Amino acid sequence: MTFKRPYSAGLAALAVGLFAATAAYAEPTVNKGDNAWMLTSTVLVLLMTIPGLALFYGGLVRSKNMLSVLMQVFYTVCIVVILWALYGYSLAFTGGSDFIGGFSKAFLIGVTPDSKAATFSVDANIAELVYVCFQMTFAAITPALIVGAFAERMKFSAVALFIPLWVTLIYFPIAHMVWYWAGPDAISDAVKALAAAGDAAAKTAAQAKLDEVNADAGWVFKKGAIDFAGGTVVHINAGIAGLVGALLIGKRTGYGKDLMAPHSLTMSMIGASLLWVGWFGFNAGSNLEANGGAALAMTNSFVATAAAALSWMFAEWIIKGHPSVLGAISGAVAGLVAVTPAAGYSGPMGAIVLGLVVGVVCLFFCTVIKNALGYDDSLDVFGVHCIGGIVGALGTGILVNPALGGAGIMDYTTGKIADYDFAAQMVSQTWGVCTTLVWSGVGSAILYKVVDVIVGLRANIETEREGLDITEHTERAYNM
């Protein structure tokens, strides 16, 4: 016996009607896969800092200063996490001006488990709290990088005051200038409204709205500079601040006379390896979606890093007659730095070339230039992060070219990859590099002077000779 459902066609028609009505007013949805990937990426970036960066730096200093470096990095993470939640996220990622956001999301007002953050695709969102935490880890690692430049000689009280001042007045504005924009959903909606406008008045109003949306972005972003995961915001920013600090604080007591070899390259190797693992969250996570873009960033983070490690190692082998573990891991970090702005824009072959170039360039700056100028950048923050970041930022402007295997730059007003213009893009990249160098360089110099007046920057000679672990923290890294 057959059972007929004469009402099935009517139900189908009703379902189609309801779907159409819903689609017309649908809110962008949160993709659970993207959300899960961003949760994972956030934890990976924290891994980069503690324990990764802490162990990498800690192994490179003398044993009497091991704990002081660990403490400085750990403190930096803790203080920045709190400041980010109180006002940092709001200043970096809300509208306000070209140079800094506002306080509309201070204390995370309005940021709930249901609120959404845009990705790089129209109508593809992630939970805003996940985005808050992801960007929080970027804000935490950036000032932590700086401490390597003045390691073994700066008082902890000075670090404790400098870090919150620097992240507030230097990092948050740079993050806003480079990364803040209205997002693809806002641009898409404005473009659709313009296309649907029926008369001249409506078109004028719609065009004005589109112009307003495009103007709602940071100053460097509007200059056309591209920075996928932080070549300017993180590495150039921290690197130039580190150099300024090293120059103002002065050389370590005994620098150039006493042996200041790393006390545990084993520890530094572990730290560098954790940095490489965590950097996949840094670079592939910056795609904000678990798609082919994330896969490209992951691939580039593999090949550029390996190429730079080999480049530094073989160059050192040729010049000094031996390859070193320190050279290999330093090269790997330089490769990670350089590929950071290019991770989602370059093709894999371009990333390999970038790694090969940056390994040699950073080796040159960490040896020849550093020795010629005589500054004491303890752990080569400037030579690796600032110089590597500059190479990466400028290289990104070249390698984004689709003709070279690059991904190109999406024009959200047309929904297509924009035509590549080498001269225009390199000018844009130069704007990003120079803005960061000037803002961070000048601003950091002022902040160091302020901190010096308030608490003093440098430990005294006796304290420095005895070691900051026991004099500043009354502890020893090793009791044997």
N, C-alpha and C positions, 0 to 999 in steps of 0.2 A: 504494500500500500504506500502510495506516494503522499508526502506531506508538503503542501504548497504554502509559500509565504507571499501572498499577493501584496503585502505592504512593504516588501523589501526595497522596491524601487523608490517609494516615497521616502523611506528612511535614508537611503543613499543621497537623494536630492537634498534632504534636510541637512545631512552631514556636510555635504559640499557647501551649502549656503552658510552654515555655521563656521566652517573653516575659512571661507572667504572673508566673512565679517571679522573673525578673530584676527586673520592675517593683516587686515587693514590697520588694526589698532594694536598689534602685538608689540610687546616690549622686547628688546634684545634679550636673549636667553644666555644663561651661564652654561658653558660646555663643561661637563664633568671631567672629561679627559684633559682639557686644557687646564682646568683648575687643579687636577691632581699633579700634572706636570709642574705647575708653578709652585705648588706646595713643596714638591721635591726639590726644585731649583733653589728655593729660598733656603732650605736646610743646607744644600750644597754650598751656597755662598757663605753661610755662617761657618761651615767647615773650613773654608778657605782662610778665614781670619783666626778663629780658635777651633782647632789647634794649628792649622796650616801655617799661617804667617807667623804666629807666635813662636813655633818651633824652628821655622826657617831662620828668623832673626835671632832667636835665642842661641842657636848653635853657632852663629857667626861671630858672636861677641866672646870676650874672655869669660871664664867660668865665674869670676867674681861679680859679673854684671848680668848673669843669666836671668835671675829672678826679676831684676829691675825691668828688663825688656818684656818678659812675660806679663808682669804687672801692668806696664804701660799699655800693652795691646789689650789686655783683658778689661782694664778700666775704660779704655776708649770705646769698646763695644758697649759696655754697660751704660755709660753716660749718654752716648749718641742714641741708643735705643729709647731712652726716656725722653730726650729732647725731640726726637723724631715724632713720638706719639703726642707730645704736648703742643708743638707748633711747627716742627720741621716739615712734615708731610704737607701741611697747609701752605707753608711758604714756598715749597718747591713745586707743588702740583695743583695749585688753583690759579685762576686768573687774577690779575691785579695790575701789573705793568709788564713791560718788556723784560724787566730785570729781576723782579721778585713777585711772588704771589701775595695773597692776602691771608687773613685769619678766619676765613669762613669755615674752615675745617679744623681749627685749633681744638685741641683736646679730643680730636677725632669726632667732632660734632657731626651728626648725620651719616657717619660711616657705620653701617650696621651689617649683620650677616646677610641681609637681603640687598644691600646696595652693590652696584656693579661698576667695574672699570673697563674701559674700552681696550681692545687689542689693536692689531693692525688690519683687521678685516671688518667690514661692515656687518653689524648685527651679531658679532661674536665677542661676547664679554666674559670676563672672569670676575670672581668675587672681589670687591674692592678691598676687603681686609687682607686678602692674599697679596694684592698689589702693594698695599701699605707695607706689609712685612717684607716683601721682595725688595722694594726700594730702600727699606730700612737697613737691610744688610749691606747695600751699596754705600749708604751714608756712613755705616760703621767701619767698613774696611778702609775707606779713603784716608781719613786722618790717622788710622793705625799704620798705614804705609809710611807716613811722615816720620814716625819715631825712629826709624832706622837711620835717618840722616844724622841725628844728634845723639845716637845711642852712646852710653857709657859716660856721659858728662852732664846731662840736664837733670835738674832737681825734679823729683816727682811732683812737688807742689806746683812747679812751673808747668809741667805737663797737664796736671789736673785743671789748671786755669786756662791754658792755651787751647786745649782740645774743644771745649764747649764754645769758646769765642770763635775759633776758626770754623767749626762746622756751621755755626749760625751765620757768620758774616761772609764766609767765602764759599763753602760747599753748597748751601741751600740756594743762593743766588745763581751759581754756575749751573746747578742741576736744572733750575727753572729756565735759564736762558737757553740751554742746549736741548732739553727734552720736553718741556711743556708745550702742548698744542691742544686744540679743541678735540681732536680725535676724528676717526673716519666716519663715525655715525653722524656727527654734527655737520661735517662737510657734505656727506651724501644727502642728508635731509635738505640742506640748503640748495644743493644742485637740483634735486627733484622739485623743490618749490619753484625754482627759477624756470625749469622746463615746463611746469604746469601753469605758469602765470599767463593769463589770457590777454591782458591789455598792457599798454605802455606803463601805466602807473603801477600795476602789479609787478611788471618786470623790473621796474626801477627799485621798488621796495624789496623784491626778492634778491636782486643783485647787491643791494646795500647789505642785506642780511648775510649773503655769501661772503662779501668783503669783510664784514664784522667777524665772522667765524674764522676766516683765514688770518685775520689780524690778531686773534686770540691765541698768541703763541709767544715763546721766549725770543729774545733778540737774536741770538745766534741761530736758532731754528729758522727764523724768518730770513736770515741771510743765506739759507740754503745749505748750511753745513750738515753733514750726516755723521752720526756717531752711534753705532749700533749698540754698544754695551759699555762705553765709558772711557774711550781713549783720551778725551779732553776732560770730562767730568771727574774721572777718577785719577788717571795716571799722570797726565800733564799737570793737573791741579795739585796733586800731592807731591809730585816730583820737584816742581819749582819751589813749593813751600819748604820742602826739605833742604834744597840748596841754600835758600835764603837763611834758614835756621842754622845750617852748618857754618855759613859765613859769619853770621852775627854772634853766634855762641863761641866760635873759635875752635881751634884744634884740640884734640885730646892731649892731656899732659903726657909728654914722651912720644908724641906722634912723629914718626920718621926716625926715632932713635931706639925706642923699646920695641920688642916683639909683640905684635898685636894680632897674632894668628887666631883664626876661629878655634874655639875650644872643643867643638864637637861637630865635625862635618857629617857624621852619622845622623845627628839630630837634624841638621839642615837638609840632608837628603830626604829624611822622612817628611819634614815640613814642605819641601818643594814638591814632593810627590802628592801630598794632600792638597797643595795649591792647584796642581794640574787636575786632579779629580774634581775638586770643588769648582774649578773654572768652567766646567761644562754647565753648571747651573748659572754661572755668571754670563756666559756667552749664549748658549742655546736657550737658556731661560729668558734672555732678553727678547726673544722672538714673541713671547707671551702666549704662544699657541703651540700645541704639539702637532706640528705639520712638517711639510718639506723644508720650510725656512729654518726650523729648529734643527733638522737633520743636516742642513748645509752648515749652520753655525757649529754644530758638533764636529763635523768632518774637518772644517777649517781649524778648529781648536786642536785637533789631533795633529794634522800635517804641518801647520805653521810652527807649532811648538817643537816637534821633532826636528824640523829643518833648522830652526834657530839653535837648538842644543848642539846639533852636529856642526853647524857653521861656526859657532863660538869655539867648540872643542878642537876642530881641525885647524882653525886659524891660530889658536893658542899653541897647538902642537907644532905648527910650522914656525911660529915666531920664537917660542920659548924652548922648543925641543921636547916637550912632553904634554900630554893631555891631562887635565885635572878634573876631579869630581866637582870642585867649586865652579870651574868654567862651564861644565856641562849643565849643572843645575841653574847657574846664572843665565846661560843661554836659553834654557827652557822657559824661565820666567820672562825674559826679554821677548821671546816668541809669543807667549801668552798675552803680554802687554800690547804688542804690535797688532795682533790679530783681533783684539777686543773691539776696536771701532769698525773693523772690516768683516767681522765674523758672518754677518748675514748678507753682506753685499758682494764679497769677492767669490770667485770660483775657487775650487780646491787647488788648481795649478797656480793661480795667482797667490794664494795663501802660502804655498811652498816658497815661491820667489820672495814674498814678503819676509818669511822666516829666515831665509838665507841671508837676505840683506841686513835685517835688524841684528842678527847675531854678530856680524862683523862690526857694524856701526857702534853698537853698545859696548863691545869689547874695546874699541878704539877710545871711546869716551871714558870708560872706567879705568883705563890704563894711561894712555898717552896724554889725553887732555887733562885728566885729573892730576897727573904728576906734573905736567907743565904749569898748571895754574896753582897747584899746591893747596887746594882746599881739602878739608877732612870731612867728606861725606861718608860716614862710618860704614854703611852697608850699601852704598851705591844706589841710593834712592833716585838721585838725579840722573845718573848715567844709565840706569835701566828703565825706570818708570817715565821720567820726563822725556828723555831722548827716544826711548822705545815708543812712547805715546805719540810723539811728533811724527816719527817715521810711519807709524800705523795710521794716524789721522790723514796725513798727506797721501800715503799709499792707497787709502780707501778711495780717495777722489779719483785715482787712476783705475783701480781694480774693479770699481762698480760698473765700469763700461761693459755693456753686454757683448761687445765685439771681442773683449778679452775674457769672456766667460763669466762676467759679473752678472748680478741679478737685476741691475738697473734700479731706478728710483720710481716708486709708484706716484702717479699724479692722481689724487683722489677726486679731483674735479672732472676728470675724463674717465677715470676707472681703468687707465692704461699706464704702462711704463712710459715715462717721459723720454724724449729724445736726449741723448747724452751730448753734453757740451764740455769738452775738456777744460778749456780756459775758465769758463764760468764756474765749474765745479771746484777747480783748484783755488780760485779766488775765495769761494765759499769756505773751503776747508781751511784756508789761511786765516780767514776771519775767526773761525772757531779756535784755532791754535793760539793766535795772538791775543784774542780776548781773554782766554784762560791764563796765559802767561802774565799778562798785565794785571788782571784782577787779583789773581792769587799771589803773584810776586810782590806787588806793591802792598796789597792788603795784609799779607802775612808779615811783611817787614814791620808794618805799623803795630800789628798784634804782638809780635815778639818784643817790641820796645815797651808796649803797655805792660806786658807780663813782667818784663825785667824791672820796671819801676815799682810794681806792686809787690812781687815776691822774690824777684831775682831769678835769672835763668839758669845759672850754672852752679854746680856743686863746687865747693872749695877744693884746693889741690889735695889736701890730706884725705878728704872724703873720696875723691876720685881715685887716689892711689890705693886706698884700702878696698875700694869696690862699693858700688851702690847697693848691692844686695844687703850687706850687713849694716851699712851706715844709714840707708834710707828705710829699710824694711826689717832690720834686725833678724834676718834669716839667711841661710846659705842654700844654694841649689843642691850642693852635695856635702854630706857629712860622712867622711871616710877617715 
